[in-house]
Amino acid sequence: MTKSKILYYSSHPTHDTLGEVGYATHQRETIQAIRNLGHEVISVNMGDIRVKNSHSTSSISAPQKSGFKRVLKRLIPRFIWISLKDLRLLQHDKNAGHLLEQAILEHQPNLIYERNEILQSSGAKLAKKHGIKYFLEVNAPFPEEMIRLEGLSFLHLFSNKIETRKYRQASKIFVVSTALRQFLKSTYGVNENIVCLAPNRITPGKFYRLENREQLKIFGFVGSILPHHNVELLIRAFAKLQESKPESRLIIVGDGAQKEQLIRLSTQINIADKVTFTGKIPNDKIIQQLDKMDVCVMPGTNWYGSPVKVFEYGAACKAIIAPNQAPLRDVMVSGEHGLLTEENEASLAEAMAYMVDNPKSAIAMAENFHKEVMNKYTWEQAAKEIVGEI
């Protein structure tokens, strides 16, 4: 096999590879898996560079807003504030491009593999300038997702043009779901023949043991307690389950903006004694919480993303309930690998009751998906797919 020299480029100003969050894991594991195949990977990661430049004896965190900036943000119309942030991103792209070009000239890679970010065009421009093959990894529908999260900017149309240029420059585009592939085709006219499906993965050595249980009664969730994960739905469905399955329990592992609100909700609907909120748990300790769970639930997700938690649940050989969304249908068959439900209280409670009433079926689904994850959804397999397209 011919060895490649790959320049892995991530221009996001704060998305480093050092943390425990999803984007850090995705980048870190992809790079290491490609290296494990014997290829050289040079990483130009602007988040890592920020951390290195700000390194001190104190812990590193994202830049904090000053009091003046918080006041200014309240006074300035949101449209203008977002536009000013976008202008800073354009300047950042120029600075990142200088570092990228230095790496190109020093290392002479035969591929630039870029993790896509909004308003960042330096990777595509420099790949074209230096005649280097260019792959683009797309994890979200930029810039549309930024409008939903932050609001409109006067650079919105310009950001669409940047996305179009990158898609035209790329010889291969790696997307995390078929929904995102269809979005790129319908919105930007991307040729689907150059688009490769690349959902999230796991590293098998970091996960858990296979085990069977005769009785399934402990449900669990692991992740950020944020609106798009819809943990409130899980709590309400669990309360409904209590009407027929009072012996069942719920463990919620993680932290987030909605945690305190959901703790109050569990008290209001009289299930506080049946629900445990652990708060944030270090990654290497999550196994201890997963070992307590019989059925792992993902109550909600967005329409395009590949939720890494479902693969971690599968690696742990847990029975799984997840939303009936395209990214989940890409990797699971409902009734064979777990249960995919509609995102409403009745459907989720019904699926939870099924798991309690049919433990043999639940365990069989868990074992089926465990095998699927171990055979198809590892970072090693992802690396082989990337390298195979060079």
SVG drawing of the C-alpha trace seen along z (x, -y; Angstrom):
<svg xmlns="http://www.w3.org/2000/svg" viewBox="-50 -50 60 64">
<polyline fill="none" stroke="black" stroke-width="0.4" points="0.0,0.0 1.3,-3.4 1.8,-5.6 0.2,-9.0 1.2,-12.3 -2.0,-13.9 -2.5,-17.4 -5.4,-17.4 -6.8,-20.9 -9.3,-22.3 -9.6,-26.1 -12.1,-26.5 -10.6,-28.9 -11.6,-26.9 -12.3,-23.3 -9.1,-21.6 -8.4,-17.9 -7.6,-17.8 -11.0,-17.8 -13.6,-15.2 -16.3,-16.7 -17.5,-15.2 -15.6,-17.4 -12.3,-16.8 -12.8,-13.0 -13.8,-13.0 -10.7,-14.8 -8.3,-13.0 -9.5,-9.6 -9.5,-10.2 -6.0,-11.4 -4.7,-8.6 -6.5,-5.9 -5.0,-7.1 -1.5,-7.2 -2.1,-3.6 -2.6,-2.6 1.0,-3.8 0.3,-7.1 1.8,-10.4 -0.6,-13.0 0.4,-16.6 -2.2,-18.4 -2.9,-22.1 -5.6,-22.6 -6.3,-26.2 -7.9,-25.2 -4.8,-23.3 -2.7,-26.3 -4.9,-28.6 -4.4,-26.2 -0.7,-26.0 -0.3,-29.8 -2.4,-30.4 -0.8,-27.5 -0.2,-28.3 -0.3,-26.5 -4.0,-27.2 -6.5,-25.2 -7.3,-26.2 -10.9,-27.3 -12.6,-29.1 -12.1,-32.8 -14.4,-34.5 -16.5,-37.6 -15.5,-40.7 -18.2,-42.7 -17.9,-45.5 -18.5,-43.0 -21.6,-41.5 -23.0,-45.0 -22.2,-45.9 -23.8,-42.8 -27.1,-43.7 -27.0,-47.2 -26.1,-46.3 -28.8,-44.7 -28.3,-41.0 -28.0,-41.1 -25.1,-43.5 -23.4,-41.6 -23.5,-38.3 -22.2,-40.1 -19.3,-41.5 -18.5,-38.0 -18.6,-36.7 -16.2,-39.5 -13.8,-38.2 -14.1,-34.7 -13.1,-36.0 -10.0,-37.6 -9.3,-34.4 -9.5,-32.4 -6.7,-34.6 -4.5,-34.1 -5.2,-30.3 -4.4,-30.2 -0.9,-31.6 -0.2,-28.8 -1.7,-26.2 0.5,-27.4 3.6,-27.2 2.7,-23.6 2.1,-22.9 5.4,-24.3 7.3,-22.5 5.6,-19.1 4.5,-18.9 1.3,-16.8 -0.5,-14.9 -3.9,-15.5 -5.5,-18.2 -8.3,-16.8 -10.4,-19.6 -13.0,-19.6 -15.6,-22.1 -16.3,-25.3 -18.4,-28.3 -16.8,-31.2 -13.5,-29.4 -12.2,-29.1 -8.4,-28.9 -8.2,-25.1 -9.9,-25.0 -8.0,-28.0 -4.6,-26.7 -5.4,-23.2 -6.2,-24.8 -3.2,-27.1 -0.7,-24.3 -2.5,-21.6 -3.2,-19.3 -6.1,-16.9 -8.7,-18.2 -11.2,-16.2 -13.9,-18.0 -15.6,-16.6 -19.0,-18.1 -20.7,-17.5 -23.4,-20.2 -25.5,-22.2 -23.5,-25.4 -24.5,-28.2 -28.1,-27.3 -27.4,-25.8 -25.7,-29.0 -28.8,-31.0 -30.9,-28.7 -28.5,-28.9 -27.4,-32.5 -29.4,-34.4 -28.9,-36.1 -25.7,-37.9 -25.2,-40.3 -22.5,-37.9 -25.1,-35.1 -25.1,-35.1 -21.4,-35.4 -21.1,-32.4 -23.2,-30.4 -20.8,-31.3 -17.9,-30.1 -19.6,-26.8 -20.3,-26.4 -16.7,-27.0 -15.5,-24.4 -17.9,-21.8 -16.8,-22.4 -13.1,-22.2 -13.4,-19.0 -12.8,-15.7 -14.5,-13.9 -16.9,-15.1 -17.5,-13.0 -20.9,-13.6 -22.2,-12.1 -25.7,-11.2 -27.8,-10.6 -29.9,-13.5 -26.9,-15.8 -26.0,-14.3 -29.4,-15.1 -29.2,-18.6 -25.9,-19.3 -27.4,-17.9 -30.6,-19.9 -29.2,-23.2 -25.8,-23.4 -26.1,-21.0 -23.4,-18.8 -22.8,-15.7 -23.8,-12.8 -21.2,-10.6 -18.4,-12.4 -20.2,-12.2 -19.2,-9.5 -21.3,-8.5 -19.1,-8.7 -21.1,-8.5 -19.4,-8.7 -17.4,-5.8 -15.9,-4.4 -12.6,-2.9 -13.4,0.7 -10.5,0.9 -12.1,-1.9 -15.4,-0.1 -17.2,2.4 -18.0,5.9 -20.8,8.0 -23.3,9.1 -26.8,10.5 -29.4,9.7 -32.6,11.5 -34.5,8.5 -34.3,5.0 -35.6,2.2 -32.9,-0.5 -33.0,-3.1 -30.2,-5.6 -29.1,-8.6 -25.6,-9.8 -24.8,-13.2 -25.3,-16.9 -28.6,-18.0 -29.5,-20.5 -32.7,-21.2 -32.0,-19.2 -31.4,-16.0 -34.9,-16.4 -34.2,-14.9 -37.5,-16.4 -39.3,-14.0 -37.4,-11.1 -38.4,-12.2 -42.1,-12.6 -42.1,-9.2 -40.5,-7.6 -43.2,-9.1 -45.8,-7.5 -43.9,-4.2 -44.1,-4.3 -47.9,-3.8 -47.4,-0.2 -43.7,0.4 -43.1,-1.2 -40.0,0.9 -38.2,-0.8 -35.5,-3.4 -33.8,-6.2 -30.2,-7.4 -29.2,-10.7 -25.5,-11.1 -24.3,-14.5 -24.7,-18.2 -26.1,-21.2 -28.3,-24.2 -31.5,-22.3 -30.3,-20.0 -31.7,-22.1 -35.0,-22.6 -35.4,-18.8 -34.5,-18.1 -37.4,-20.3 -39.7,-18.7 -38.9,-15.2 -40.0,-16.5 -43.2,-18.1 -44.3,-15.0 -43.5,-12.8 -40.7,-10.6 -37.7,-12.3 -37.1,-9.1 -36.9,-7.1 -34.5,-9.4 -30.8,-9.9 -28.9,-12.9 -25.2,-12.2 -24.0,-15.5 -20.9,-15.7 -18.8,-12.5 -15.2,-12.2 -15.1,-10.0 -13.1,-7.3 -15.7,-7.0 -18.8,-6.7 -18.3,-3.0 -19.3,-2.6 -22.6,-4.4 -23.2,-2.5 -22.7,0.8 -25.8,-0.1 -28.0,-0.6 -30.1,2.0 -31.6,-0.2 -29.9,-3.3 -32.2,-6.0 -31.5,-8.8 -34.7,-10.8 -33.9,-13.4 -31.3,-14.5 -31.2,-16.9 -32.1,-15.9 -28.6,-15.7 -26.0,-14.7 -24.5,-11.3 -24.8,-10.9 -21.7,-9.2 -23.6,-8.1 -25.6,-5.5 -22.4,-3.9 -21.1,-4.0 -24.3,-2.4 -23.8,0.3 -20.2,0.9 -21.4,1.3 -24.0,3.9 -27.0,2.0 -30.5,2.2 -31.2,-1.1 -34.1,-3.3 -33.5,-6.2 -35.4,-8.7 -36.7,-7.6 -34.5,-10.1 -32.5,-9.6 -29.0,-9.5 -30.3,-6.7 -31.9,-4.8 -28.5,-5.0 -27.0,-2.7 -29.9,-0.9 -32.8,1.2 -35.7,0.8 -36.6,4.2 -33.2,5.7 -30.7,3.3 -32.9,1.5 -36.2,-0.5 -36.6,-3.7 -39.5,-5.8 -41.3,-9.0 -40.3,-11.9 -43.4,-12.0 -44.2,-10.8 -46.6,-7.9 -44.2,-6.3 -41.2,-6.5 -43.1,-5.2 -44.4,-2.3 -40.9,-1.4 -39.6,-1.5 -42.4,0.8 -41.6,3.2 -38.0,3.5 -39.1,4.3 -41.7,6.9 -39.5,8.5 -36.0,8.8 -34.9,11.6 -35.8,9.6 -34.1,6.5 -30.9,8.4 -30.9,10.0 -31.2,6.5 -28.4,5.2 -26.1,8.1 -27.0,7.6 -26.0,3.9 -23.0,4.6 -21.6,6.8 -22.6,4.2 -20.7,1.5 -17.6,3.6 -17.5,4.7 -18.4,1.5 -18.3,-1.6 -14.8,-1.9 -12.3,-4.8 -10.0,-2.3 -12.7,-1.5 -13.3,-5.3 -9.6,-5.8 -9.6,-3.0 -12.5,-4.6 -10.8,-8.0 -7.5,-6.6 -9.3,-4.3 -10.6,-7.4 -7.1,-9.0"/>
</svg>
